[in-house]
């Protein structure tokens, strides 16, 4: 998870509050001290940290919990609100026809995140195209061209042109019907006047709706100064913070950029083109504190290819008509949604649970092997698992490169899943609970 160490420390604070018998001055001082330590270790500014804990203690002392709430729950809400406050009021992205100008220093991940941004908007159902305007680094043009092919986006470059603004103008003319047109510009090792002058010329030629700064979260608090300087020079509309998955200084970068006045729009959370998420402070802090993020989980599902098949498989699962084909579809959908560790962080309750990473990886690998085994089955076998006797099991094992006992383990896992779901479908109380949760949703439970 992003900022995993900070998240663990803050969840430990919440657990301490939940275990307490009362909220007194001693507990408030201890909680404030623990939060200060956690934020400082995450590179959050000392002054900002001090102000947060002062406000926390003042609110917990002076404010009264709403009717029906106890002081412990109220204190947890105050902690949530104050941590969210240091990340500022973010401006959510929108999916409208637009031109996006990407700017930033050398080595911040600008070219990679141009492709990630294109993929992000593609998953929202809009066309995205890329323009390479880094006239100083030919390798950047080659890199963006390869990434454009990978995400199936349109691409334009002119390797003979030395004026970035002319490439921007020509690229805009090349894609008149593009929903989202992304311009990748050159970086420098430092913020100099030549770089700013080139960006201003590109901005004038391209006429962007968005000017996004790409920043490496490993810069820590220095990211705020860089964002402020770019914001003053070219008028940023947003920031993409990259490498949030592995940065110990991510807390400093997040809080410092928020304080700079440039809104954080996106977080880069991994190396793959899919690893870009929209930043919303409320959802981010909920995950950080172990409260989950069901909205993101549902969005991940909504963006899946083959979502309709997965919904149909879920209906079969709950009606008792669940076949190996349905099982395969569910495993395939689960695999597309990313590593189990990321998915668990989105589920309330699981996000704060102590889950063994080794066991998660082992489970994910086992489910992947199940899919490989099922690839060696015939359509008839997938539809009717009762056909799978010894001779067929041996054939499937040979065809998939597995042992017969692994094929039998798959069949046992499938049968356990089917029986558990059948029990759920026949439990009227649980069905009513699920139906209330799904009211207004896409999936309707079948009759038991």
C-alpha positions in Angstrom: 0.0 0.0 0.0 1.0 3.6 -0.5 2.8 4.9 2.6 2.4 1.5 4.3 4.6 2.4 7.3 2.7 5.6 8.0 -0.6 3.7 7.7 0.5 1.0 10.1 1.5 3.7 12.7 -1.7 5.6 12.4 -3.8 2.4 12.6 -2.0 1.6 15.8 -3.0 5.0 17.2 -6.7 4.3 16.3 -6.5 0.9 17.9 -5.1 2.5 21.1 -8.1 4.9 21.1 -10.6 2.1 20.5 -9.1 0.0 23.4 -9.2 2.9 25.9 -11.8 3.0 28.7 -12.0 6.8 28.5 -10.6 9.8 26.7 -8.7 11.9 29.1 -5.7 14.3 29.0 -3.2 11.5 29.4 -4.6 9.6 26.4 -4.8 12.8 24.3 -1.1 13.6 25.0 -0.1 10.0 24.1 -2.2 10.0 20.9 -0.7 13.4 19.8 2.8 12.2 20.5 2.3 9.0 18.5 0.8 10.9 15.6 3.6 13.4 15.6 6.2 10.6 15.5 4.4 8.8 12.7 4.1 12.0 10.5 7.7 13.1 11.1 8.9 9.6 10.2 6.9 10.0 6.9 8.8 13.3 6.3 5.8 15.6 6.9 6.9 19.1 7.8 7.6 19.7 11.5 5.5 22.9 11.7 2.6 21.3 9.9 2.8 18.3 12.2 2.8 20.5 15.3 -0.2 22.5 14.1 -2.1 19.2 13.4 -1.6 17.8 16.9 -2.4 21.1 18.5 -5.7 21.3 16.7 -6.4 17.7 17.5 -6.0 18.2 21.2 -7.9 21.5 21.2 -10.9 20.0 19.3 -11.0 16.9 21.5 -11.0 19.1 24.6 -13.4 21.8 23.5 -15.9 20.1 21.1 -18.6 17.7 22.2 -19.5 14.5 20.3 -22.8 14.4 18.4 -25.8 12.8 20.0 -25.4 9.0 20.1 -21.6 9.0 19.6 -19.1 8.2 22.3 -15.9 10.2 22.8 -13.7 7.4 21.5 -15.5 7.4 18.1 -15.5 11.2 18.1 -11.7 11.3 18.6 -11.2 8.9 15.7 -13.3 11.1 13.5 -11.2 14.2 14.6 -8.0 12.3 13.7 -9.4 11.4 10.3 -10.5 15.0 9.6 -7.2 16.6 10.7 -5.0 14.3 8.7 -7.2 14.9 5.7 -6.8 18.7 6.3 -3.0 18.6 5.8 -3.6 17.1 2.3 -5.8 20.0 1.4 -9.0 20.2 -0.6 -8.2 18.4 -3.9 -9.9 19.0 -7.2 -11.2 15.7 -8.6 -10.4 15.0 -12.3 -13.1 15.1 -14.9 -13.6 13.1 -18.1 -14.2 15.8 -20.7 -12.6 16.5 -24.0 -9.3 18.2 -23.2 -5.7 18.8 -24.0 -3.2 18.1 -21.3 0.3 19.6 -21.1 2.7 17.6 -19.0 5.7 19.4 -17.5 8.4 18.5 -15.0 12.1 18.1 -14.3 14.3 15.4 -15.8 13.9 11.9 -14.4 10.5 12.5 -12.6 8.6 9.9 -14.7 6.9 12.3 -17.1 7.0 10.2 -20.3 5.9 7.0 -18.5 3.0 8.9 -16.9 1.9 10.3 -20.2 1.1 6.7 -21.2 -0.4 5.9 -17.8 -2.7 9.0 -18.1 -3.8 7.9 -21.6 -4.6 4.4 -20.2 -6.5 5.9 -17.3 -8.8 7.9 -19.6 -9.2 5.0 -22.0 -10.6 3.0 -19.1 -13.2 5.8 -18.6 -14.3 5.2 -22.2 -12.7 8.1 -24.0 -10.1 8.2 -26.7 -6.6 9.3 -25.7 -3.6 10.2 -28.0 0.0 11.1 -27.3 2.4 13.8 -28.7 6.2 13.6 -28.1 7.6 17.1 -27.9 10.9 16.4 -26.1 13.2 17.8 -28.7 16.3 17.4 -26.5 16.1 13.7 -25.7 15.5 11.4 -28.7 15.2 8.4 -26.3 12.1 10.0 -24.8 10.4 10.0 -28.2 11.2 6.3 -28.7 10.0 5.5 -25.2 6.7 7.3 -25.7 6.2 5.6 -29.1 6.6 2.2 -27.5 4.3 3.0 -24.7 1.7 4.4 -27.1 1.7 1.0 -28.9 1.4 -0.8 -25.6 -1.7 1.2 -24.5 -3.1 1.3 -28.1 -3.1 5.1 -28.2 -2.5 7.4 -31.1 1.0 8.8 -31.4 2.7 11.8 -33.1 6.3 12.9 -33.3 8.5 14.8 -35.7 12.2 13.9 -35.2 13.4 16.5 -37.7 11.7 19.4 -35.9 13.7 21.2 -33.2 11.0 23.6 -32.0 8.8 21.9 -29.4 5.9 24.4 -29.9 5.7 23.5 -33.6 5.4 19.8 -32.7 2.7 20.7 -30.3 0.8 22.7 -33.0 1.2 19.9 -35.6 0.2 17.2 -33.1 -2.9 19.1 -32.2 -3.8 19.3 -35.9 -3.1 15.6 -36.4 -5.7 14.5 -33.8 -8.7 16.9 -34.2 -11.2 14.4 -32.9 -9.2 13.2 -29.8 -11.1 13.2 -26.5 -7.9 13.6 -24.5 -4.7 14.8 -26.2 -1.5 14.6 -24.0 1.7 16.5 -24.8 4.9 15.2 -23.3 7.5 18.0 -23.0 11.3 18.1 -22.2 12.7 18.2 -18.7 15.9 19.7 -17.2 18.0 18.8 -14.3 17.0 22.1 -12.7 14.3 24.7 -13.2 15.9 27.2 -15.6 14.6 30.1 -17.7 15.2 28.2 -21.0 12.9 25.3 -19.8 10.2 27.7 -18.7 10.4 29.7 -21.9 9.9 26.5 -24.0 7.0 25.4 -21.8 5.3 28.8 -22.3 5.7 28.6 -26.0 4.3 25.0 -26.0 1.4 26.2 -23.8 0.6 29.0 -26.3 0.7 26.7 -29.3 -1.1 23.8 -27.7 -3.7 25.8 -25.7 -4.2 23.1 -23.0 -7.1 22.8 -20.7 -4.8 21.2 -18.1 -1.1 21.9 -17.2 0.0 19.0 -15.0 3.3 18.8 -13.2 4.8 15.3 -12.8 6.8 15.0 -9.6 8.7 12.1 -7.9 7.4 11.6 -4.4 11.0 10.7 -3.3 11.7 14.4 -3.3 9.8 14.6 0.0 9.2 18.2 1.2 11.3 19.6 -1.7 8.4 18.5 -4.0 6.4 21.4 -2.5 9.0 24.0 -3.5 9.2 22.6 -7.0 5.4 22.6 -7.4 5.2 26.1 -6.1 7.9 27.3 -8.6 6.2 25.7 -11.6 2.8 26.9 -10.4 4.0 30.5 -10.3 5.8 30.2 -13.7 3.3 28.4 -15.9 0.0 28.2 -13.9 -0.4 24.5 -12.9 -3.9 23.0 -12.8 -2.7 19.9 -11.1 0.1 17.6 -10.0 0.8 13.9 -10.6 2.9 12.4 -7.8 4.9 9.4 -9.0 6.6 6.5 -7.2 4.1 6.7 -4.3 4.4 2.9 -3.9 7.9 2.8 -2.6 8.6 6.3 -1.2 9.4 6.7 2.5 9.1 10.5 1.8 5.6 10.2 0.3 4.0 11.9 3.3 6.3 14.9 2.9 5.6 15.2 -0.8 1.8 14.9 -0.4 1.5 17.4 2.4 4.1 19.9 0.9 2.5 19.8 -2.6 -0.9 20.3 -1.1 0.4 23.4 0.8 1.9 24.8 -2.4 -1.5 25.6 -3.9 -1.2 23.1 -6.8 -3.9 20.5 -6.4 -2.9 16.8 -6.5 -4.9 15.0 -9.1 -3.2 11.7 -9.6 -0.9 9.2 -7.8 1.5 6.9 -9.6 1.5 3.7 -7.5 3.6 1.2 -9.5 5.6 0.4 -12.6 2.8 -0.8 -14.8 0.7 1.4 -17.1 -2.4 0.6 -15.0 -0.8 1.9 -11.8 -2.3 5.4 -11.8 -5.1 6.4 -9.5 -7.1 9.6 -9.1 -6.3 11.3 -5.8 -9.1 12.1 -3.5 -8.0 13.1 0.0 -11.1 11.6 1.7 -10.6 8.2 0.1 -6.9 8.2 0.5 -7.0 8.9 4.3 -9.7 6.3 4.7 -7.4 3.7 3.2 -4.4 5.0 5.2 -6.4 4.6 8.5 -7.6 1.1 7.6 -11.2 2.2 6.8 -11.1 0.8 3.3 -12.2 2.3 0.0 -15.1 0.5 -1.5 -15.6 3.2 -4.1 -12.2 2.5 -5.7 -12.9 -1.2 -5.5 -16.1 -0.9 -7.5 -14.5 1.5 -10.0 -11.8 -1.1 -10.6 -14.5 -3.7 -11.3 -16.4 -1.3 -13.5 -13.3 -0.7 -15.7 -12.8 -4.4 -16.3 -13.1 -5.9 -19.8 -15.6 -8.8 -19.6 -17.4 -7.2 -16.6 -20.8 -8.5 -18.0 -19.4 -12.1 -17.9 -18.2 -11.6 -14.4 -21.7 -10.4 -13.3 -23.3 -13.3 -14.9 -20.9 -15.7 -13.2 -21.7 -14.1 -9.9 -25.4 -14.6 -10.5 -24.8 -18.3 -11.3 -22.6 -18.5 -8.1 -25.5 -17.4 -5.9 -28.2 -19.4 -7.7 -26.3 -22.8 -7.5 -25.8 -23.0 -11.3 -22.1 -22.3 -10.9 -19.9 -24.1 -13.5 -16.1 -24.3 -13.9 -16.5 -21.8 -16.8 -18.1 -19.3 -14.3 -15.2 -20.1 -11.8 -12.7 -19.3 -14.5 -14.4 -15.9 -15.3 -14.3 -15.0 -11.6 -10.6 -15.9 -11.3 -9.8 -14.0 -14.5 -11.6 -10.8 -13.2 -9.8 -11.1 -9.9 -6.5 -11.3 -11.6 -7.1 -8.2 -13.7 -7.9 -6.1 -10.6 -4.3 -6.4 -9.4 -2.4 -8.0 -6.5 -4.4 -9.3 -3.6 -2.6 -7.0 -1.1 -3.9 -3.9 -3.0 -7.4 -5.3 -3.2 -7.5 -6.0 0.6 -6.5 -2.4 1.3 -9.7 -1.3 -0.3 -12.0 -3.5 1.8 -13.1 -2.1 5.2 -11.8 -4.4 8.0 -9.3 -6.2 5.8 -7.3 -3.1 5.2 -6.2 -2.9 8.8 -5.9 -6.7 9.3 -2.5 -8.4 9.7 -2.3 -10.5 6.5 0.8 -12.5 5.7 2.2 -11.2 2.4 3.8 -14.6 1.7 0.5 -16.3 2.0 -1.2 -13.8 -0.2 1.4 -14.3 -3.0 1.1 -18.1 -2.6 -2.7 -17.9 -2.9 -2.5 -15.6 -5.9 0.0 -18.0 -7.6 -2.3 -21.0 -6.8 -5.3 -19.3 -8.4 -3.3 -18.4 -11.4 -2.3 -22.1 -11.8 -6.0 -23.0 -11.6 -6.6 -20.8 -14.6 -3.8 -22.5 -16.5 -5.3 -25.9 -15.7 -8.7 -24.9 -16.9 -7.2 -23.7 -20.2 -6.6 -27.4 -20.9 -10.2 -28.4 -20.4 -12.8 -28.8 -23.1 -16.0 -26.6 -23.2 -18.0 -29.6 -22.2 -15.8 -30.3 -19.2 -16.0 -26.6 -18.1 -19.8 -26.8 -18.3 -20.2 -30.1 -16.5 -17.4 -30.9 -14.0 -19.0 -34.3 -13.3 -17.3 -35.5 -16.5 -13.9 -35.1 -15.0 -12.9 -38.7 -14.1 -9.3 -40.2 -13.8 -8.5 -40.4 -17.5 -9.6 -36.8 -18.2 -7.8 -35.5 -15.2 -4.6 -37.1 -16.3 -5.0 -35.6 -19.8 -5.6 -32.1 -18.4 -2.6 -32.5 -16.1 -0.3 -33.3 -19.0 -1.7 -30.6 -21.2 -1.4 -27.9 -18.5 2.0 -29.0 -17.2 0.6 -29.8 -13.7 0.3 -33.0 -11.6 -3.1 -34.8 -11.4 -3.3 -34.0 -7.7 -3.2 -30.3 -8.6 -6.1 -30.8 -11.0 -8.0 -32.5 -8.1 -7.1 -29.6 -5.8 -8.7 -27.2 -8.3 -11.9 -29.4 -8.4 -12.0 -29.5 -4.6 -11.6 -25.7 -4.4 -14.4 -25.2 -7.0 -16.7 -27.5 -5.2 -16.1 -25.8 -1.8 -16.8 -22.4 -3.5 -20.0 -23.7 -5.1 -21.3 -25.2 -1.8 -20.5 -22.1 0.2 -22.3 -19.9 -2.3 -25.3 -22.2 -2.3 -25.4 -21.9 1.5 -25.3 -18.2 1.3 -28.1 -18.1 -1.3 -30.4 -20.2 0.9 -29.7 -17.9 4.0 -32.6 -15.4 3.8 -31.2 -13.1 6.4 -27.8 -12.7 4.6 -29.6 -12.4 1.3 -31.7 -9.5 2.6 -28.5 -7.8 3.9 -26.8 -8.2 0.5 -29.9 -7.0 -1.4 -30.0 -3.8 0.8 -26.3 -3.2 0.0 -26.9 -3.8 -3.7 -30.0 -1.6 -3.9 -29.7 0.5 -7.0 -26.7 -1.5 -8.1 -26.0 -3.5 -11.2 -26.1 -7.0 -9.7 -29.5 -8.5 -8.7 -29.5 -11.6 -6.6 -31.4 -14.6 -8.2 -34.1 -16.4 -6.4 -32.9 -19.1 -4.1 
